[in-house]
Amino acid sequence: MAERFLSVAQVAELLGTTERFPRRLVAERRITFVKVGRHVRIPESALAAFIEANTVQPARRRRSGLRRAV
């Protein structure tokens, strides 16, 4: 299956952000992108890798209980 290349607007929609955020990622070289003339396209796999790398797992819940006074 061929790789899909997404526009900045499509990436922003998928991330639920404004177009400014993916443009900043590109400007700061924090995500892989392809320039086709003056157009910027982001591979779908690069977006998935960015999301995976920036996903924060929930903290483990500690046992709650009263602490003993010393």
Steps between C-alpha positions, in 0.01 A plus 500: 500500500632845409587758764245780543630855524289744699475876468556725798125557523432124507761446773353784705153347468624155605682645801212729590718812483532809289720497188761698690604198711598265212669792325706559815591129515628527143687826563670353809576175310315297767308293242601346168361684198531517123508817295335481160577836347373743759255251650577313821372145543533279805509121458229321694765272651695804628186633667438161665864489618472855640184410691658179633817678611304769684242278665520511878391190687290548814679487833451192710267559785668479836342330794317758696502460870585673816862545583624422844644776711853428616 
